[in-house]
Each structure stands twice: as C-alpha cells, then as structure tokens.
Amino acid sequence: MTVELLTTRDYEARTGETAEVQPKPKQNLTKETTKMLLHEELSRARIRDFHAESEEQRPWRRARAVRRWTRLARWAQNHADRHRTGD
C-alpha cells in the first residue's frame, strides 16, 4: 500500500474545489507570560529554600521557646508569691 502526499494546493488543482482552511491560532507575540512564569518559579524556589531553612532551625527555636516560657513561669510564680505574702 502506498500513500501519496497530497497538499491543499494539489487537492484544489485536482478537484477544482477550494478546501476550507482552519484559521491559525493567534500568535502570542509578547514574552510576558514566559517572564512571569520564570519569576513565579524563582519565587517558589526561594519559598522552598526558606521553608527548608526554617525546618533546620525548628529544634533550636523550640528550645528557645521552652527557656522563655520557663523564665516567664518562674517570674509569674515569684510575682504571685510576693503579692500573696503581702496580704
């Protein structure tokens, strides 16, 4: 079986009919979307880096928060004791 390549011009020449041509989609001449996607991807990469860095610091932050709340609880206990004895 052989297949003959037939272009639109060949078809019109052989049949005498004009073939309906599909309109071409509009070309996007601006590079704006590509630039925007690049900036979005860079932004996402920075956010991923920020999250990874914050995950590394999480144990340190928790330890600091424990020390801070312990200090605050000790101060509150001392404050309550001082005012309780004053009555």
GISULDA-V639033 format. One record per backbone hydrogen bond with DSSP energy under -0.5 kcal/mol. NH is the residue of the N-H (numbers start at 1). CO is the residue of the C=O. E is the energy in kcal/mol with one decimal. If there is no record, write none. Layout:
nh = <NH/NH>
co = <CO/CO>
e = <E/E>
This chain:
nh = <5/7/11/12/13/14/15/16/19/29/35/36/37/38/39/40/41/42/43/44/45/46/47/48/49/50/51/52/53/54/55/56/57/58/58/61/62/63/64/65/66/67/68/69/70/71/72/73/74/75/76/77/78/79/80/81/82/83/84/85/86/87>
co = <3/5/7/8/9/10/11/12/17/27/31/32/33/34/35/36/37/38/39/40/41/42/43/44/45/46/47/48/49/50/51/52/53/54/55/57/58/59/60/61/62/63/64/65/66/67/68/69/70/71/72/73/74/75/76/77/78/79/80/81/82/84>
e = <-0.5/-0.5/-2.4/-2.5/-2.5/-2.2/-2.6/-2.0/-0.5/-1.0/-2.2/-2.8/-2.7/-2.1/-2.4/-2.5/-2.5/-2.5/-2.4/-2.5/-2.3/-2.3/-2.3/-2.6/-2.4/-2.4/-2.5/-2.4/-2.5/-2.4/-2.1/-1.6/-1.5/-0.7/-0.5/-2.4/-2.5/-2.2/-2.1/-2.4/-2.4/-2.2/-2.4/-2.7/-2.3/-2.4/-2.4/-2.5/-2.4/-2.4/-2.5/-2.4/-2.5/-2.7/-2.5/-2.6/-2.5/-2.0/-2.0/-1.9/-0.9/-0.8>
